[in-house]
Amino acid sequence: MPKVIFLLLALLCLLSNASAATRYVSDNLYTYIHSGPGTKYKIIGSVNAGEHINVIKKNADSDFTLIKDSKGRSGWINSKYISNTIGLKERLPKLEAELAKLNLQLSQASDKANNDKASLEKNLKARNNQVLNLQNTTAALKEQLQEVQALNRDLNAKLDTKKNDLLMRWFTYGGMVAGAGLLLGLLLPILIPNRRTKKRW
């Protein structure tokens, strides 16, 4: 990664030092082209802010740069008025187009967000209704369960009572049968005479 950065910086330095490099006149000025490297030389024209120029060479003694403008004229302008940045005149249409594109994307995103919000609110309302219905159904089922449990307890109590009544009845019937058998066992010998006894008489 450092090698790549170093190579990029070296390339930028080479490009900045190359002769006839493309530059731009700063946006905030309207400057004159002189026939020599200084203001004492004759004015041979002017360049507008943001205009394309080609840098031919710099004068180390006077801070002036020899340029060639878009009309093909060669002359000297003050180096401080030369910029690497594209002028507003050229950038503005691109920026306006990008801004229009971004505004459209923002509008579309806003519409989508509003639609998504409406859809989410609708889904949330439907889910809330479902939850409410489920809660009502659960409450009704709980109430029915309590009623069934109460009925089941009543039925179990009645069943226990019936069982007890049935057991008592069977005990009573059993006692009556046992008593009748005992009574019959006592009476039969008396009612039926023994033949052996008659023969002895």
Salt bridges, closest charged atoms under 4 A:
ASP27 OD2 - ARG91 NH2 3.29
ASP69 OD2 - ARG73 NE 2.70
GLU90 OE1 - HIS52 NE2 2.63
ASP116 OD2 - LYS112 NZ 3.04
